[in-house]
Amino acid sequence: MARAQWVVSTSVSLLTAAMLVRGAGAQQPNIGIAPVALTESSYVFDSAEQHKLRVTVVAKGLKHPFALALLPNGDALVSERGASLRLVHNAAGADGKPVALDPTPVAGVPPVIPAYRGGGLQDVVLHPQFAQNHLVYFTYNAAGAMPAPDAKPPAGRQSIVTIMRGTLSGNALMHVEQLFAAGESGYSGGSRLAFDRAGMIYMTTGAPFSDQAQRLDSIYGKVLRLREDGTVPNDNPFSGRAEARPEVFALGHRDQLGLTVDPLSGAVLDTEEGPNGGDKVNRILPGRNYGWPKVSFGRNYDGTSLSDSPLGEGIERPLIVWLPSIAPGNLVIYTGERFPAWKGNLFVTSARRGEVPRTGGLERVVFNANFGEVRRETLLTELHQRVRDVRQGNDGLLYVATDEDDGALLRIEPAP
């Protein structure tokens, strides 16, 4: 090739590449690695402070698991988001008994009709006295209004978020009843539940595409607080105000896919997904405003700014911020004995880092006594899975669920 022709060809190639980079927001390139299957029965990893970890694949064949609840007998309930509740027998692997995913979904969960993205089953948790009463609580998105004609993608059909409960008997939920319903339509995203030490229920709701997060007359974009029977406590921060929903405990949240209560301090923590960056862990305090959509640490998906400052007057400061984003899911503070070096650490699930597919993992954050971050590391990235839930078992081990077409339940334990 002549030199002049080579220069022209190279210049055109560079110009084309620059145009592709600038146009990435308009037309997403095919990024990330190919899907990775979990083909081994277990994997061994190392970590900064708890060396030699074994990650056992407890069960596979789950359709986009969203939540898991570990039963006292070693079994596990796993919610397949928007679909079914599944039972994994002997998920704890005790006494060498066989582990098996029950082929029949747990009966009693109502189907969503018509089926739509974001509808149906979401979180699942056990009542604090489950061993005595066998009560299982779950969140469920019932079909709501269609999106407004001028709604921006990816806004889809709205939902009416609800809390339901039933009594687990074998492979069925009996006497299923609705404890709470929004009474209005909102974002059809995920929601989480957690009980505090007094038996109160906290619930997260999302509002990424509207101003509902700042409106006290809406339950969307909020953390709610209810009694275990779904009624409203008299000491909620906005109770008695005519313009406010009495269930509201905190406001200004975008999309919250994680919620936990520290069993030692009683602190309520959530994860909140920003748009493009700005994912957070918040400490939830009564009546506080967490900013969305007025302020954000994140950007629009085309890279443009959302707000001049990530903080503002009257806006609560987060405990942790991720830039770039990690798409956080559920979280838990470890209090067990099996991982002594991890005691008091926060674990947060991650679906992807920096908008790149198949880069999820499990974030470990070391706090001081006042929830100030000391250091952090990311685990399980070698598996290239979307990690959606993490729970501590009665055996002191950690269990995680991967949000994949062929989703898995994993158990993390010290390697022998």
C-alpha positions in Angstrom: 0.0 0.0 0.0 1.4 3.4 -0.9 2.2 5.8 2.0 -0.4 8.4 1.0 -3.1 5.7 0.7 -2.1 4.3 4.1 -2.3 7.7 5.8 -5.8 8.3 4.3 -7.0 4.9 5.3 -5.6 5.3 8.9 -7.2 8.8 9.2 -10.6 7.4 8.1 -10.3 4.5 10.6 -9.4 6.9 13.5 -12.3 9.3 12.6 -14.7 6.3 12.4 -13.5 5.1 15.8 -13.9 8.5 17.3 -17.5 8.8 15.9 -18.3 5.4 17.4 -17.0 6.4 20.8 -19.0 9.7 20.8 -22.1 7.8 19.6 -21.9 5.1 22.2 -24.8 6.6 24.1 -27.0 6.5 21.1 -26.1 3.0 19.9 -24.7 0.6 22.6 -21.8 -1.5 21.3 -21.6 -5.2 22.0 -19.5 -5.0 25.1 -18.5 -7.4 27.8 -17.5 -11.1 27.6 -19.7 -13.9 26.5 -22.0 -15.5 29.2 -20.2 -17.7 31.6 -21.7 -21.0 32.9 -20.9 -22.3 36.4 -19.6 -25.7 35.3 -17.7 -26.7 38.4 -19.3 -28.0 41.7 -17.2 -25.5 43.7 -14.5 -22.9 43.3 -11.7 -21.8 45.6 -10.7 -18.1 46.0 -8.6 -16.0 48.3 -9.5 -12.7 49.9 -7.6 -9.9 51.6 -8.4 -10.9 55.2 -10.2 -14.2 55.2 -8.0 -16.5 53.2 -9.0 -19.6 51.2 -12.7 -19.5 50.5 -14.7 -22.3 48.9 -17.8 -21.3 46.8 -20.1 -24.3 46.4 -22.8 -24.3 43.7 -25.7 -25.5 45.8 -28.4 -25.4 43.0 -28.7 -24.3 39.4 -31.6 -24.0 37.0 -33.3 -21.0 38.8 -34.8 -18.3 36.5 -33.4 -14.9 37.6 -33.4 -15.4 41.4 -34.1 -12.1 43.2 -34.2 -13.2 46.9 -33.5 -16.1 49.2 -34.7 -17.0 52.7 -32.9 -19.6 54.7 -35.1 -21.9 56.7 -34.2 -23.2 60.2 -34.0 -26.8 58.9 -31.4 -26.0 56.3 -33.7 -25.6 53.3 -33.9 -22.4 51.3 -36.7 -20.5 49.6 -35.7 -18.6 46.4 -37.9 -16.1 44.6 -37.6 -16.1 40.8 -38.2 -12.5 40.1 -41.7 -11.9 38.6 -42.4 -15.6 38.6 -42.2 -18.4 41.1 -41.1 -19.2 44.6 -38.8 -22.3 44.7 -37.7 -24.6 47.5 -34.1 -25.9 47.7 -33.9 -28.9 50.0 -30.9 -29.1 52.3 -29.2 -25.9 50.9 -27.0 -25.9 54.0 -25.5 -29.2 53.0 -25.8 -30.6 56.5 -24.9 -34.3 57.4 -24.2 -35.2 53.8 -27.8 -35.2 52.9 -28.6 -34.6 49.2 -29.2 -31.1 48.0 -32.1 -30.8 45.5 -34.1 -28.0 43.8 -37.7 -29.1 44.1 -39.1 -29.4 40.6 -42.5 -28.0 41.6 -42.8 -24.3 42.5 -44.1 -23.4 45.9 -47.9 -23.2 45.6 -49.8 -20.1 46.8 -48.0 -17.3 45.1 -50.5 -15.5 42.9 -49.6 -15.2 39.2 -49.4 -11.8 37.6 -52.0 -11.3 34.9 -51.2 -9.9 32.4 -47.5 -10.9 32.6 -45.2 -7.9 32.2 -41.6 -6.8 33.0 -41.3 -6.0 36.7 -44.6 -7.6 37.6 -45.2 -10.4 40.1 -43.0 -11.8 42.9 -40.1 -9.9 44.3 -38.6 -10.2 47.8 -39.2 -13.0 50.3 -38.4 -12.9 54.0 -39.3 -15.0 57.1 -41.1 -13.7 60.2 -38.7 -13.4 63.1 -40.6 -16.2 64.9 -40.8 -18.4 61.8 -39.8 -21.5 63.8 -43.0 -21.1 65.7 -45.5 -19.6 63.3 -44.1 -20.6 59.8 -45.0 -17.1 58.3 -43.4 -16.1 55.1 -43.7 -12.5 53.8 -43.2 -11.5 50.2 -43.5 -8.4 48.0 -45.6 -8.6 44.9 -46.2 -6.1 42.0 -49.8 -6.2 40.8 -50.5 -4.8 37.3 -51.0 -1.0 37.4 -51.3 1.8 34.8 -49.6 1.8 31.4 -46.8 4.3 31.0 -47.7 7.9 29.9 -47.3 8.5 26.1 -44.5 10.9 26.8 -42.6 8.7 29.3 -38.9 8.2 28.5 -37.5 4.6 28.1 -37.0 2.4 29.9 -40.2 3.3 31.8 -42.7 0.5 31.4 -46.0 -0.6 32.8 -46.5 0.6 36.3 -47.4 -1.5 39.3 -49.3 -1.5 42.6 -46.8 -2.7 45.1 -48.1 -5.0 47.8 -46.9 -7.0 50.9 -48.4 -10.5 51.2 -47.9 -13.3 53.7 -48.7 -16.9 54.0 -48.0 -20.0 56.2 -45.4 -22.3 54.8 -46.6 -26.0 54.9 -44.4 -28.4 52.9 -44.2 -27.0 49.4 -47.1 -24.6 49.7 -48.0 -21.2 51.2 -51.4 -21.5 52.9 -53.8 -18.8 54.0 -52.1 -16.2 51.8 -53.3 -12.7 52.5 -52.5 -9.1 51.4 -51.3 -7.0 54.3 -50.5 -3.7 52.4 -51.2 -2.3 48.9 -50.1 1.0 47.6 -53.5 2.1 46.3 -51.7 3.9 43.4 -49.5 3.0 40.5 -45.8 3.5 40.4 -42.5 2.2 39.1 -42.7 -1.6 38.5 -39.2 -2.3 39.9 -37.9 -4.4 42.8 -38.7 -4.0 46.4 -37.2 -5.3 49.6 -38.5 -6.2 53.1 -36.7 -6.4 56.5 -37.8 -6.8 60.1 -36.2 -4.7 62.8 -35.6 -5.9 66.4 -39.0 -4.6 67.5 -40.8 -6.6 64.8 -41.5 -3.7 62.5 -41.4 -4.2 58.8 -39.4 -1.9 56.5 -40.1 -1.9 52.8 -38.4 -0.2 49.9 -40.1 1.2 46.8 -38.6 2.8 43.7 -39.3 6.0 41.6 -36.6 6.5 39.0 -38.7 8.1 36.3 -40.9 10.7 38.1 -41.1 13.1 41.0 -42.9 10.7 43.2 -39.8 10.2 45.4 -40.1 13.8 46.7 -43.9 13.7 47.1 -45.2 12.7 50.6 -48.6 11.8 49.1 -47.0 8.9 47.3 -45.4 5.7 48.7 -43.0 5.4 45.7 -39.3 6.3 46.0 -39.6 5.7 49.8 -38.7 3.5 52.7 -42.0 2.5 54.4 -42.4 1.3 58.0 -45.3 -0.9 59.1 -46.3 -3.3 61.8 -46.1 -7.0 61.1 -49.8 -7.1 60.3 -49.5 -4.3 57.7 -51.0 -1.5 59.9 -49.2 1.8 60.4 -47.3 2.6 63.6 -48.4 5.9 65.3 -44.8 7.0 65.7 -43.9 7.1 62.0 -42.4 10.5 61.2 -45.2 11.8 58.9 -48.1 10.2 60.8 -51.0 12.7 61.3 -50.0 15.0 58.4 -52.9 15.4 56.0 -50.7 15.8 52.9 -48.6 12.7 53.7 -48.9 8.9 53.5 -48.5 7.7 57.1 -46.5 4.6 55.9 -43.6 6.8 54.7 -40.5 6.6 56.9 -37.9 8.2 54.6 -38.1 9.7 51.1 -36.0 10.7 48.0 -34.9 7.3 46.8 -34.4 6.2 43.2 -34.4 2.4 42.9 -33.7 0.4 46.1 -32.8 -3.3 45.6 -31.2 -3.9 49.0 -32.4 -3.5 52.6 -31.1 -4.9 55.9 -31.2 -4.2 59.6 -28.0 -4.5 61.6 -28.8 -7.1 64.3 -26.4 -5.5 66.8 -27.0 -1.7 66.4 -30.5 -1.9 64.9 -29.4 0.5 62.1 -31.4 0.3 58.9 -29.3 0.3 55.7 -30.4 0.2 52.1 -28.7 0.1 48.7 -29.9 2.6 46.1 -29.1 2.4 42.4 -28.1 5.6 40.7 -28.6 6.1 37.0 -25.1 6.0 35.5 -22.9 5.9 38.6 -23.9 7.2 42.0 -24.9 3.9 43.6 -25.2 4.3 47.3 -25.5 2.7 50.7 -27.7 4.8 53.0 -28.4 4.7 56.7 -32.1 5.2 56.9 -33.2 7.7 59.5 -36.8 8.7 60.2 -38.1 11.6 58.1 -34.9 12.2 56.2 -34.6 13.1 52.5 -32.1 11.2 50.4 -32.2 13.5 47.4 -33.6 11.8 44.3 -34.4 13.3 41.8 -33.2 16.7 43.1 -29.6 15.7 43.4 -27.5 12.7 42.4 -23.9 11.5 42.4 -24.6 9.8 39.0 -25.0 11.0 35.4 -27.5 10.4 32.6 -26.8 7.3 30.5 -25.4 9.5 27.7 -22.8 10.9 30.2 -24.4 14.3 30.8 -24.8 15.7 34.3 -27.9 15.3 36.4 -27.3 17.9 39.0 -24.7 20.6 39.8 -23.9 19.1 43.2 -24.5 15.5 44.5 -25.6 17.0 47.9 -27.9 19.8 48.9 -29.5 21.5 51.9 -31.6 19.0 53.9 -30.3 16.0 51.9 -28.8 13.1 53.9 -25.3 12.1 53.0 -24.8 8.4 52.0 -22.4 6.1 53.9 -20.9 4.7 50.6 -20.9 5.9 47.0 -19.8 3.9 43.9 -18.4 5.7 40.9 -18.6 4.0 38.5 -21.8 2.1 39.3 -21.9 -1.5 40.5 -25.7 -2.0 40.2 -26.1 -3.0 43.8 -28.6 -5.6 45.1 -29.2 -6.8 48.6 -26.8 -6.4 51.5 -26.0 -7.9 54.9 -23.8 -7.2 57.9 -21.9 -10.4 58.9 -22.2 -11.4 62.5 -21.2 -15.1 62.4 -18.3 -17.1 63.7 -17.2 -19.0 60.6 -15.3 -16.0 59.1 -13.7 -14.3 62.1 -11.9 -11.7 60.0 -15.2 -10.6 58.4 -17.1 -10.0 61.6 -19.0 -6.6 61.4 -18.2 -6.3 57.6 -20.9 -5.2 55.2 -21.5 -7.4 52.1 -23.3 -5.9 49.1 -24.2 -7.8 45.9 -23.3 -6.3 42.5 -24.7 -7.1 39.0 -22.1 -5.2 37.0 -19.4 -2.6 37.2 -19.3 0.6 35.1 -22.2 -0.5 32.9 -20.1 -3.5 31.5 -22.1 -6.8 31.5 -20.9 -9.9 33.4 -18.6 -8.0 35.8 -20.7 -8.5 38.9 -19.5 -9.7 42.3 -19.8 -9.3 46.0 -18.5 -6.1 47.7 -17.0 -6.4 51.2 -16.8 -3.1 53.2 -15.0 -2.7 56.5 -16.7 -0.1 58.8 -15.6 1.6 61.9 -17.9 1.8 65.0 -19.7 4.8 63.4 -20.3 3.2 60.0 -17.4 5.1 58.5 -15.7 3.2 55.6 -12.2 1.9 56.3 -11.5 -0.3 53.3 -13.3 -2.5 50.7 -12.7 -5.3 48.3 -14.6 -7.1 45.6 -15.1 -10.9 45.7 -16.5 -13.4 43.1 -15.7 -11.4 40.0 -14.0 -14.4 38.5 -17.4 -16.1 38.2 -18.7 -13.3 35.9 -22.2 -13.5 37.3 -24.9 -11.0 38.2 -25.0 -11.4 42.0 -28.4 -10.2 43.3 -28.9 -11.4 46.9 -26.7 -12.3 49.9 -27.9 -13.7 53.3 -26.2 -15.1 56.4 -27.3 -18.6 57.3 -27.9 -20.0 60.7 -24.7 -21.9 60.2 -22.7 -18.7 60.0 -22.0 -19.1 56.3 -22.9 -16.7 53.5 -25.3 -17.6 50.7 -25.7 -15.7 47.5 -28.1 -15.9 44.5 -27.0 -15.1 40.9 -29.5 -13.2 38.7 -29.1 -15.2 35.4 -31.2 -17.2 33.0 -29.6 -20.2 34.6 -29.4 -18.7 38.1 -27.6 -20.4 40.9 -27.7 -20.5 44.7 -24.1 -20.4 46.0 -22.7 -21.1 49.5 -19.5 -19.4 50.7 -17.5 -21.3 53.3 -13.9 -21.6 54.6 -12.0 -24.0 52.3 -10.7 -27.1 54.1 
